[in-house]
Amino acid sequence: MSLVLTGRNEARLDETAAQIRRADPQATVETVCADLSTESGVSALLDHVGNRPVEVLVNNAGFGSYGPFAKADPSREADEVAVDVSAVVALARSMLPGMLTRGSGGILNVASTIAFQPAPYQAVYGASKAFVLSFSQALWAEARGAGVAVTALCPGPTRTGFVDALQADVGHTTIYRQLAEPESVIEAGLRALDKGQPVVIPGIRNRLLAASGRFMPRSWLTLVSARMLAPADTASGPPIEVHNEIVIHATAARVWDLLTDVDGWPSWYRACQWVRRSEAASDSDQPASFLWKAHPLVLRSTVVAAQRPHAFAFVADARGLHAHRSFTFHAAPDGASTVVVSHETQVGLLPWLGRAVLAPRLRAANQAMLADLARAAGHGVTT
């Protein structure tokens, strides 16, 4: 096909055209340097094309922004809507009638996997791509009977100039940590257009992410998206904190020895299925690391405090969860018993999303652990 290429950067545009001509000397390539965020830029492109029939329109121009919307540059956000939405509509409206008249042709609109859920910290970009997805699906239904294909290509983050153009550090986010190569994305889009598919999502991971929104409430989906896109300095939300106490009829040394022997937890702690020590502790100054399973979670833990017989603390990590658990030991007034105080703090995606459900369950689970400890050490009464 003969090509008409447009872009704002004239040097890059000319270099792209030169690469195509080197690859295929027979190719006819024209360039139009235009800013599609302006009406004059869109008009310049349409004037250049004129009345010539366009067989395929690829609406690939676009850019994004990143950060809290309240701090965004208003002019940049307006340009983003103009390029990602208004130009897509204007170019499709100009090219589609001729395709319908001829009974052939296609429009490939580049949307994104971000179109399938709200996108905190990329609010305008996510909403723009949601528009492109919905717009493309509607045009697909209108045009398919006339032999014209309309496809929305919804890739995940791809190694193009897009991430650099965000003008922000997004490498720490779950979304932008890995970038796909562009070749497979291009191939998937053109193949889907040939087949007349309304939507194509390249990559299994991207398809799973896009489909996951169907199985959770919209509010949960938005919070998950916020977590995956959150800036590095954004707080992860308030922690869950649980405090419990128990009086155990045994000496503090006896209770401390029992609790700190993590290898022996499965023998008395009913929720603990197994413990695998990954780093031996030579003394209290060399914390031990261990894996253990309680209920459905496998936790990677490290002892961070071990002062016999006064205190014991460890941290535990699992996917979406970071916990800090501390125990302190005090002599009871009767002189023969020990007051054990347990305090746990949890932060992460799971505590943030499931706070209302997890907090009471965590309190009950910690009470059960203390009750098991009391039975193993002597006789205990929860207070």
Backbone hydrogen bonds, N-H to C=O, Kabsch-Sander energy under -0.5 kcal/mol:
donor,donor_aa,acceptor,acceptor_aa,energy
3,L,28,T,-2.9
5,L,30,E,-3.0
7,G,32,V,-1.2
10,E,8,R,-0.9
13,L,9,N,-2.3
14,D,10,E,-2.6
15,E,11,A,-2.2
16,T,12,R,-2.3
17,A,13,L,-2.2
18,A,14,D,-2.3
19,Q,15,E,-2.3
20,I,16,T,-2.0
21,R,17,A,-2.2
22,R,18,A,-2.2
23,A,19,Q,-2.0
24,D,20,I,-2.3
27,A,24,D,-2.2
29,V,27,A,-0.6
30,E,3,L,-2.6
32,V,5,L,-2.5
34,A,7,G,-1.9
34,A,32,V,-0.8
36,L,34,A,-0.8
38,T,35,D,-1.7
42,V,38,T,-1.9
43,S,39,E,-2.5
44,A,40,S,-2.2
45,L,41,G,-1.8
46,L,42,V,-2.3
47,D,43,S,-2.9
48,H,44,A,-1.8
49,V,45,L,-2.1
50,G,46,L,-2.6
52,R,49,V,-1.5
55,E,53,P,-0.6
57,L,106,G,-2.2
58,V,56,V,-0.5
59,N,57,L,-0.7
59,N,108,L,-2.2
60,N,58,V,-1.5
67,G,121,Y,-2.6
71,K,68,P,-1.4
72,A,69,F,-1.7
77,E,73,D,-2.3
78,A,74,P,-2.2
79,D,75,S,-2.3
80,E,76,R,-2.2
81,V,77,E,-2.0
82,A,78,A,-2.1
83,V,79,D,-2.6
84,D,80,E,-2.9
85,V,81,V,-2.0
86,S,81,V,-1.9
87,A,82,A,-2.6
89,V,85,V,-2.3
90,A,86,S,-2.7
91,L,87,A,-2.7
92,A,88,V,-2.0
93,R,89,V,-2.6
94,S,90,A,-1.6
95,M,91,L,-2.2
96,L,92,A,-2.7
99,M,95,M,-1.4
100,L,96,L,-2.5
101,T,97,P,-2.2
102,R,98,G,-2.2
103,G,99,M,-1.7
104,S,99,M,-1.5
106,G,55,E,-2.0
107,I,149,A,-2.3
108,L,57,L,-3.0
109,N,107,I,-0.7
109,N,151,T,-2.7
110,V,59,N,-2.2
110,V,108,L,-0.6
111,A,109,N,-0.9
111,A,153,L,-2.8
113,T,155,P,-2.1
115,A,112,S,-1.6
116,F,113,T,-1.5
117,Q,114,I,-1.0
122,Q,119,A,-2.3
126,G,122,Q,-3.1
127,A,123,A,-2.1
128,S,124,V,-2.5
129,K,125,Y,-2.3
130,A,126,G,-1.9
131,F,127,A,-2.0
132,V,128,S,-2.2
133,L,129,K,-2.4
134,S,130,A,-2.4
135,F,131,F,-3.3
136,S,132,V,-2.5
137,Q,133,L,-2.2
138,A,134,S,-2.0
139,L,135,F,-2.3
140,W,136,S,-2.5
141,A,137,Q,-1.7
142,E,138,A,-1.8
143,A,139,L,-2.7
144,R,140,W,-1.9
146,A,143,A,-1.6
147,G,144,R,-1.5
148,V,143,A,-1.6
149,A,105,G,-2.2
151,T,107,I,-2.6
152,A,198,P,-2.6
153,L,109,N,-2.6
153,L,151,T,-0.6
154,C,152,A,-0.6
154,C,200,V,-3.0
159,R,180,A,-3.7
160,T,158,T,-2.3
165,A,161,G,-1.9
166,L,162,F,-0.7
166,L,163,V,-1.1
167,Q,164,D,-1.4
170,V,168,A,-0.8
173,T,170,V,-1.5
174,T,228,M,-0.9
175,I,228,M,-1.3
177,R,173,T,-0.6
180,A,157,P,-2.6
185,V,181,E,-0.7
186,I,182,P,-2.6
187,E,183,E,-2.4
188,A,184,S,-2.1
189,G,185,V,-2.2
190,L,186,I,-2.5
191,R,187,E,-2.3
192,A,188,A,-2.1
193,L,189,G,-2.0
194,D,190,L,-2.2
195,K,191,R,-1.7
196,G,192,A,-0.7
196,G,193,L,-0.8
197,Q,192,A,-2.5
200,V,152,A,-2.3
207,R,203,G,-2.0
208,L,204,I,-2.4
209,L,205,R,-2.3
210,A,206,N,-2.4
211,A,207,R,-2.1
212,S,208,L,-1.7
213,G,209,L,-0.6
213,G,210,A,-0.5
214,R,211,A,-1.9
215,F,212,S,-1.6
216,M,213,G,-0.7
221,L,217,P,-2.5
222,T,218,R,-2.2
223,L,219,S,-1.8
224,V,220,W,-2.5
225,S,221,L,-2.3
226,A,222,T,-2.3
227,R,223,L,-2.2
228,M,224,V,-2.1
229,L,225,S,-1.3
230,A,226,A,-1.0
234,T,231,P,-1.8
240,I,346,Q,-2.5
241,E,239,P,-0.5
242,V,344,E,-2.6
244,N,342,S,-2.7
246,I,340,V,-1.8
247,V,381,V,-2.2
248,I,246,I,-0.6
248,I,338,T,-2.9
249,H,379,H,-2.8
250,A,248,I,-2.3
255,V,251,T,-2.2
256,W,252,A,-3.0
257,D,253,A,-2.5
258,L,254,R,-1.8
259,L,255,V,-2.5
260,T,256,W,-2.5
261,D,257,D,-0.8
262,V,260,T,-1.8
264,G,261,D,-1.8
265,W,262,V,-1.4
267,S,264,G,-1.5
268,W,264,G,-0.5
268,W,265,W,-1.8
269,Y,265,W,-3.4
270,R,268,W,-1.0
272,C,269,Y,-1.4
273,Q,271,A,-0.6
273,Q,293,K,-2.9
274,W,293,K,-0.8
276,R,291,L,-3.3
278,S,289,S,-2.3
279,E,289,S,-1.9
282,S,280,A,-0.6
286,Q,283,D,-1.9
289,S,279,E,-0.9
290,F,301,S,-2.6
291,L,276,R,-2.8
292,W,299,L,-2.0
293,K,274,W,-1.9
294,A,292,W,-0.5
294,A,297,L,-1.9
295,H,271,A,-1.6
297,L,294,A,-1.7
299,L,292,W,-3.2
299,L,297,L,-0.6
300,R,317,D,-2.6
301,S,290,F,-3.2
301,S,299,L,-0.6
302,T,315,V,-1.7
303,V,288,A,-2.5
304,V,313,A,-2.1
305,A,313,A,-1.7
307,Q,311,A,-2.3
308,R,306,A,-0.6
310,H,307,Q,-3.0
311,A,307,Q,-2.3
312,F,327,F,-2.3
313,A,305,A,-2.5
314,F,325,R,-2.4
315,V,302,T,-2.3
316,A,323,A,-2.5
317,D,300,R,-1.8
318,A,321,L,-2.1
321,L,318,A,-2.3
322,H,347,V,-2.5
323,A,316,A,-3.1
324,H,345,T,-2.4
325,R,314,F,-2.8
326,S,343,H,-2.6
327,F,312,F,-3.0
328,T,341,V,-2.0
329,F,310,H,-2.3
330,H,339,V,-2.2
332,A,337,S,-2.6
335,G,332,A,-2.1
338,T,248,I,-2.8
339,V,330,H,-3.8
340,V,246,I,-3.1
340,V,338,T,-0.7
341,V,328,T,-2.5
341,V,339,V,-0.6
342,S,244,N,-3.3
342,S,340,V,-0.5
343,H,326,S,-2.3
344,E,242,V,-2.6
345,T,324,H,-2.2
346,Q,240,I,-2.6
347,V,322,H,-2.7
350,L,320,G,-2.3
352,W,348,G,-2.0
353,L,349,L,-2.7
354,G,350,L,-2.8
355,R,352,W,-0.5
357,V,354,G,-0.6
358,L,354,G,-3.6
359,A,355,R,-2.3
361,R,357,V,-1.1
362,L,358,L,-3.0
363,R,359,A,-2.1
364,A,360,P,-2.1
365,A,361,R,-2.5
366,N,362,L,-2.4
367,Q,363,R,-2.2
368,A,364,A,-2.2
369,M,365,A,-2.0
370,L,366,N,-2.1
371,A,367,Q,-2.2
372,D,368,A,-2.3
373,L,369,M,-2.3
374,A,370,L,-2.4
375,R,371,A,-2.2
376,A,372,D,-2.0
377,A,373,L,-2.1
378,G,374,A,-2.4
381,V,247,V,-2.4
383,T,245,E,-1.2
